[in-house]
């Protein structure tokens, strides 16, 4: 069945009845479980409350400001069921950032967790502007405040009223999503019922989801990547396990205890998992470690000719020890995936699928497939009903990535000028990303090579994509992460020279110090990194080579999807440090 609205979606998934739709470990160390019947019933009670008690009708607003939890989805479906606009807010936003967004759209009702509510109490404008805080997990003391109601109490009030579905059109707005992005001022993206319905319809055709699948929810639900994949999982009758914590040991415990089969994350998550597995291998007793590393080396050497089958056969013990042996596949998105990590997962026998999307496309555009050749140096093939084109490709085929389909946003909230700049008259979304297409065995794969706003233009007129250089630098074992920027050659020249900020991998240097007698000083660290950067330069074309770098002791500030906030850095910053 193909659905057209979120109202249809909620009614449809009711066919799964008493099956568990979501679960999360509570303070008593037990998993609290909710069924599809619970989800459907509670969502409709939320809808009744908003309409009959708060008098919020179609086109009105209600916001969600909370960490991932089962009540988040119940609330979302309750908001959008009869045409109210949902405004999902990043749980990591500061009180000032929340203030800016709620004032921008004028939302007056906020569904919120206790922790997020506590974050807002120091911001008087938010506290006075919001008329009602509906808290998922309030204390008795909090409920003495007349502005605060518990989630349970508003559902009780909703039970007093008959729930009448109102006509919803596919083109009605479902979500107003403020992009975190990597640019300064966020925009409000208007995503419709049809946009999300297209994701629920198409994603299960791209990746093999069944009613037996169990997805670990780690990424924030306000982000469309996590949200849309969860829609697809529930559309097929699967289960969502909300991670009790973002700490690796807690997440892996949730995976082991519940039999997680699907994982979705940003590259940083998979980097951490890979590093953790390799660290555990290095900690094995000497003879065992040598055998495992030998097997890893052999599996890696055979990975390409066997298309990853060597790792599946030879590294099963390691996957089991990491409690990841039941995971069918993992999807990486929201940022570039390191080829080193992609190859490492393949060697370990995991099915890691690199994909691509953006909030304005709700979000998935393309993904690698299990039933096709997995090429994680690309972001896979376009999903059903989505078209991808390259505008004005250069001699190497690189040009701006254009996307068209039922997943494309209605536009930016109260910003027609910005909307017209990115959606042309033929319906193509101009993504601002640079990419190219290639064909293997009749299948068209999309490569993302950079972002147009990040392009560095050298004095020779060459376009340099910093992400490609960062990929090479970040493969150096001494480097934790890097940020490549263009520094103006002079005040009179528009050409830029290529430099980098580099965060050392201090754990790597600690290991060198304990095993090889390396003197762990800032000077020696800089010299070691300099040597590796020189080696990295040899892999690049002359116009791509790094001409210098500065050491940065702290990791870069990132968005909630772990993208470096590039807009915080410029060539002038480099010159002044």
N, C-alpha and C positions, 0 to 999 in steps of 0.2 A: 504493500500500500504506500502511496505517496501522499504526504500531508502538505497542507498549504499554510496553516497558521499554527501558532503555539497553543491555541485553544483546541484545535483538532488533535494536536500532538498529545496534550494532557489526557484528553478523552481516550485516545487510542491506546496509550501505554497502560490504561486500566485493565487491559486484557490479561496482564501478568499477575493480577490479583495479589495473593499472599506472598509472592516471591519477594525476596529481599532486594530492595532497590539501593539502599545505602546503609552504611554502618561506620561506627567510629568508636574507638576505645575510650571509655570514660575514666573518671578518677578512681573507680573501684576496680580498675584493671580488667573490666568486662566490656565486650562490644555491645553498644546499644544499636539495635537494628530496627529499620523501618521498611515496611512493605510498599509495593506499588499502590495498594489501596490506601495506606497512610498518606503517601505523597499526594495522591489525587484528592482525597478528602480534605487534608489540611490546606492545600493550595486553594481549594474552592471556599473554605472558611475564611481565609485571608482576603480573598476577592470580595466576599459578602461584607466583611468588616469595612474594607476600604470604601465600598460603594454605599452601604446603608448607614454606617456610623460616621465615617469621616467625609462622606459625600464627595468622594474623588471619582469623577467619571472619566469616560474615554478622553484621552489627550491630557489628563492630569499626570502628576508625577508622584513617585514614591522611590526612595533610595535605599540601598543596602550597603552597609559599611561594616564588614565583618570578615574574619578569617573563614576558611572553608569549613563547612559543617553541614549535616543533613538539612537543617532548617533553612539554609541559604537557598537551595533549589525550591523548597516548598514555598518560600516567600516570593521568589522570582516568578514562578508560575501563577501564584495568586495575584501578583501585581498585573501581569500582562493578560490574564485570562479574559478580562472584559475590556481590554483596550487602554488601560493605564500604562504610562511609560515607565519602565524600570530604569533607574539610574544606579548601576553598580559602581561602587567606589573602592579603590585599592585600599586594603586594610593597612598598608604601610604608609599611607599619606599622613602628613603632619596635620595638626589642628588648623593651621593657617591655610594649607592646601584644601582641606575639606571646606573651610569657610568660603574660599574663592569659588569652588564648584557649586555648592548649594545656593549661593547667592546668584550665581550665573543663571541657573535654571529655575530658581525660586522654589525648589522642593521644600515641603513643610513637614513631611512624615519620614522618619528615618528608622529603618530596621537595623539593629546594631548589636554587637556582642558587648559584654561587660568591659573587656579590655579596650575595645575601640571607643566605647563611651567615655571611659576614664581618660582617654587621650584628648577628648574634646572639652573637658570641663574648664580648662584654662583659657578657652577662647570664647569670650562673652558674646560676640556677634552670632556665633553658631548656636549657643545656648538660648539666646533670645529669639533667633529666627525660626528654629525648628519648633513646631507646635507640639509634636509628640514623638517621644523616643520609645520604640517598641524593642525591648531588650530580650535576647534569646536566653540569657542566663543571669538574671538579676539577683541581687541579694535582697533580703527583707528590708534593709535600710534604704536601698535605692527606691523601692516601691512606695515609700512615704512621699516621694516627690510627685506632685500631681501631673507633671508632664510625662511621667514614665509609666509604661504598662509592660507587663510580661507578655511574651509570645503566646503562652498558654491562655492568658486571660482574653486576648483579642480573638482567639479561636473560639472560646466559650461564647463570646458575644456574637460571633459570626453564626453560631448554631441557632440563634433566635430568628434568623431570616431565611427566607427561601432564596436559593441561589439560582438566578435566572441568567443563562448565557445570552449575551448580546451579540449581534452580528459583527464579526471581525473580518476585515478584508486583508488579503495577503500583503498589500502595500501599506497597511497601517504600521506605524512605528511600534516596535517592541522595546528597544533599548536605546537610551542615550548614553554613549560610552565616551568618557573623556580619556583620550589617549595619553599614556605616560610618555611614550616615544622618546626620542633623543633630541628633540628640539625644545626650545624654551617654553613657550606658552602652549598648553594643551588645547586641542580642538575637541568639540563635541561631535562624535560620529553617530549619525542616525541610522540604526539598523532595523529593518522591518521584520515582520513575521515571516515573509517570504524568504528573506535572507537566511534566517536560521533554519527554516524548513528545508531549504535547499541543502544545507549542510547535513541535516539529519537524514535526508534522502540519499545523498551521494557518498558520504564517508564510508558507510558499510559496504559499498560496492568497491571501494578502493583498498580497504583493509578487512581481513576476514573476522568480523565480529559475530559472536553467537550469544545465545541466552546463558551460556555457561561461563562467559567471560567475567572477570573481576578486575576493574581498573583501580590502580592506586592514584588518588587525587592529591597532587603535590602543588602544582602551579595554582596561583590565585584564581578563583572563579570569576572575578570581575574581568579577567582577560579572556578574550573570545576563543583563544586556542584551547584552553582547558574546558571552557564552557561548551564549545561545539563538539568536542570529542565525547564529553559526558552525554550530550544529547544523543549522539550516535550510539553509544553503549546502551543507554536506557531504551532507545528505540528498538533495539534488538533483544531487550529483556535481560540485560546483564546487571551487574552489581558494581556500585562505586564504594570503595573503601577510602574514607578520608584519613589521611595520615595524621596521627596524633601529634606529631612534631616534625620539624624539618631537619632534625638531627639524623645523621645517616644510620646510626644503630637503631633508633626508634622506627624509622621508615622500613628498614630491612626486617625488623621484627614484625611489623604489620604485614609485610609481604609474605613472610614465612607462616604466620598464624592464620592468614585468611586465604592463602593460595592465589595470590595476585597473578593474573595472566597477561595484563596489558599495562604498560607504563608510558606516560607521556611527560616530556620535560624539555627544558632548555639545555643547550650544550653543556653549560656549567654543571648541571646535575650529573650528566653522564661522564663528564671529566672526573668529578669527585668519586663516582662509583668505580670507574676504571682505576684511578689512583689508589683507592682503598683496596681493591682486589690485588693490585700489583704490590702494594705495601704488605699485605698479608702473606703473599707468596714469598717476599723477601725475608719475612720474619720466621719462615719455617726452619726447622732444624737443617743443618748443612746437607746431609745426603738427600733428604726429601726435596729441599729447595733446588738442588742441582738437577734432579730428575724432572721436576715440574718446569723449570726454566728451559730445560732441553726440549721437553714436549711443546712448550709454548713457542720456542724457536722453530721447531719442525712444522707445527701447525701454521705458523706465520708464513714460512717459506712455501707451504703447499696451499695456502689460502686462495691465492689467485687462480692457480691452475685447477683447483677443485671447487672453486666458487664458494668457499667458506665451509665446505663439508668436512674438511680436515679438523677444524676447530670444534665442530659439533660432536665429532667422534672422540677426539683426544682430550678435550678439556671439560668433559661432563662433571668430573669430580670437583673441579674448581667452581663451576656454576652452582653445584649443589651445596658446597661449603659456604657460598655467598648467599644462600637461600633464594637464588634466582633461577632455579632449574625448571620451575613451572611457568616462567614468563614466556609467552608465545612470541611476542614482539614488543618493541619499544619505538616510540615516535619522537624524533627530535625536531624542534622548530623554534621560531621566534628570534633566532640569531644564527650566525654561521657555525656549522659543525666542523671541528678540527678533523682533518684527514687522519691524523695520528690516532685520535680517539675512535674514529669510525673503523680504521684498520684493526685497532686493538680489540674492539668488541667483536669484529668478525673473526679474529683469531681465537677469541674465547668461545666462539660458537653461538653468540647472540644474534638475533634478528633485529638490528637497529635500522630504522627507516628514516632517512632525512627528508624533511618536508619544508614547505614555504607557504607563507600567507601574511596578511596584514589586517589590522582591525577593519579597515575600509572594505575588505572583501569577506568579512565575517567568519573566520579569517582564511580558511584553508583554500589555497589555489592548486597546489600540487603536492605529491608525496611519492616516495618510492613504494614499490609493491612487492609483496611476497611471491606472487605468481609470475613476476617478471624479473629480469636481471636487476639486482640491487646495485645501483651506482651512486654511492653516497657522496661522490665528488660533485654530484648534481643534487637538485631538490626534487627529482622524480618527474612524474607525468601529471598533467592536469587532471583533476577529478571530473566526473561526469557533468556535462552541461557547461563547463567552464572553458573559455577560449583564452589562449595566450599568444601574444604577438610581440615582435621586437621592432621598435620604431627606429628608423634611420640607422640600421646596423653599419658599423665601420668595417674595415677590411678583414677583421678577425671575427666579425659577426656580432660584436657587442653593441647593444643599444638599450634604450629604456624599455623596461618590461611593461607591456600593456595587458590588462586583464578585462574580460567582459563575461557576464553571465548573471544568473539569478542571485548570486551571492554578493553583488556589488551594492554598496550602501546607497541610501536615498540621497545623502549629502551631509554637509556639516551644519550643525545647529546654528541657525541665525547667521549664516555666513555664506551667502550666495557667491560672493567673489571667490572665496577659497574653493567652493564646490566646483565652480566653472573652470577653475585652474587645473583641476585634476580629473574631471569627467568630461570628455568631449561630446560633441553632438551625436556621435555614432555609438555612445554608451561605453566607450573604452575608459577604464580607470588607468590613469598615468601614475604608476606606482612610485616613481622616483628611484627605483632600483635599476641597476644595470645588469643585463644578462644576455645570454645567447641560447639558441636551441640547437640540439643535434639529434640525429636519428640512429638508433641501433635496433636492428631486426624489425624495422617498421614502427618502433615505438619512439615517440618524440620526448626527449628529456630536456628539462630547463636547468641551465646553469645560472647562478647568481654570482656575478663577479665584483659587484660593488654597489655603492649608493651614489647617485648623481650629486647630492649635496656634499658628499665627503670627498669628491674627486680632487686630487692635487694636480695642478697644471704646472709642469716644469718650465724652465726658461726656454727649453727647446720645443715647447708646445705639445709635449706628450701628456696624455691623461694617465694618471697613476691612481689605482684603486687601493687605498690604505688597507682594506680588509685582506687583500691577497698577500701583502707584505707581512701583516700581523700573523697570518696563518703560518708563515715560514719562521718568523721570530719565535712564536709561541711553541714551536716544536723543539726549541733549544731546551735541554733539561734544566738549565739554570734560570729559565724565565718562567715566572708564574703567569703574567699577562703583560700586554703591551698596547700602546696607543700611538699610531703613526700619524703625524701631522705634517702639513706643508708650512714651511717658514719662509716668508718673503725674502728674496735675495737681497733686496734693498728697497728703500722708499720709492725709488724711481722705476723699479722693475715689477711687472706683474707676475713674473715667473717665481716659482717656489722651489725650495730645496727640501729634501726629505729627512726628517728627524723623527725621533721616537722617545716617548717616556716608557721606561721599563720597570716593572715591579719584579724584583728577584724572587726566586723560589727558595726561601730561606731554609725550608725543610731539606731541600737538596744539599745546600751548603753545610747544614748540620751533619748530614750523612757523610759528606766528604771529610769533614773535620774529624769524625769519629772513626772512619775506616781508612783514610789515606793521609791523615796528619795535616790536612789543609788548615792554614791559619785563617780563621774566620773573621777577617777584618773588612771594613767597608772598602778599603783600597784594593784588597785582594779579590773581593767579590766583583768590583767594577772591572778589574783586569780580566777575570775569568769570563764575565759576560761580554766584554769587548772582543775577546778571542772568538767566542761563539757567534757573535754578530758578524764578525768578519767572514766566518765560514758560511753563515747564512747569506751574506751578500753575494757569495759565489754562485748561489742558486738563482740569482735574479739578473734581469737585463740591466745594462748599465744605467738606464734612466730610472730604475727602480731602487737602486742601492741606497742604503741608509748612510747619511753623511755624518751622523753623530747621534748620541742619545744621552738622556739624563736618567739617573736612578731615582725611583720614587719608592719610598719605604712602605706606604700604605696602598691597599688595593683601590682601584678606581671606584668612584661613586657610580652606582648602577640603578637602572629602573627596576621595577618589580619583576620584569622578565629577564633580568640579568644582562641587559645591554648596557655597555658603558655610556654614560651621558656625555657624548662627544661635544655637545654644545658648550660644556664647561671649559673646554680647552681650545686654544688657538695658537697660531704661530707666535703671536705677541707674548703669550704666556711663557712659551719656551724661551724666548729671548730674554725675558725678565727673571727667569729662575736661576 
